[in-house]
Amino acid sequence: MPQINQAKCTACGDCIAVCPTDALGWQAGKAALLYPDLCTYCTLCEDVCPVGAIDLPFLIVKRNFSEKTRYEQTAKP
């Protein structure tokens, strides 16, 4: 989920205005992720923030390639 650094946030509102799902809003005069379940991870808020107060860390999952996927196990040659 987007992480907003409240110390860096200048309350310009650009991220709130650009959010296509209205997941962001105002909290204590600063931008905040009010509705995390609405966030689609589009990265628009991170891109538009003029002070770099928003980070969208990605979770990287390592797949064990020694195991075949269900499709690979059931696919016929």
C-alpha positions in Angstrom: 0.0 0.0 0.0 1.1 3.6 -0.5 3.1 4.9 2.4 2.9 8.7 2.9 5.6 10.3 4.8 3.7 12.9 6.9 6.9 14.8 7.7 7.6 15.3 3.9 4.0 15.9 2.9 3.4 19.6 2.1 -0.4 19.1 1.8 -0.5 20.3 -1.8 -3.3 17.8 -2.5 -2.0 16.7 -5.9 -2.1 13.0 -4.9 -5.7 13.2 -3.6 -6.8 15.0 -6.8 -5.2 12.4 -9.1 -6.3 9.2 -7.3 -8.8 7.5 -9.6 -10.4 5.5 -6.8 -10.6 8.1 -4.1 -8.5 6.0 -1.8 -6.6 9.1 -0.6 -8.0 11.9 1.5 -7.2 14.4 4.2 -6.3 13.5 7.7 -5.0 16.0 10.2 -4.3 18.5 7.4 -2.1 16.0 5.4 -2.7 13.5 2.6 -3.4 10.0 3.9 -4.5 6.6 2.6 -8.0 6.6 4.0 -9.4 3.6 2.1 -6.6 1.1 1.5 -9.1 -1.5 0.0 -9.8 1.0 -2.8 -6.2 1.4 -3.8 -5.3 -0.3 -7.1 -1.6 0.4 -6.9 -1.7 2.6 -10.1 1.3 4.7 -8.8 -0.3 8.0 -10.0 0.0 9.4 -6.5 3.7 8.6 -6.2 4.3 10.0 -9.7 2.6 13.3 -9.0 4.0 14.1 -5.5 6.3 17.0 -6.0 8.3 16.3 -2.8 8.6 12.5 -3.0 6.5 11.9 0.1 4.8 8.8 -1.3 6.4 5.4 -1.6 4.7 2.4 -3.2 6.9 -0.5 -2.2 6.5 -3.7 -4.2 6.3 -7.1 -2.7 8.6 -9.5 -4.6 7.6 -13.1 -4.4 10.2 -15.7 -5.4 8.7 -18.7 -7.2 10.2 -22.2 -6.8 10.7 -23.2 -10.4 11.5 -26.8 -9.5 7.8 -27.2 -8.9 5.5 -27.4 -11.9 2.5 -25.1 -12.1 -0.9 -26.6 -12.1 -1.2 -25.8 -15.8 2.1 -27.4 -16.6 1.1 -30.6 -14.7 -2.3 -30.9 -16.5 -1.3 -29.7 -20.0 -1.1 -32.4 -22.7 1.7 -32.2 -25.2 
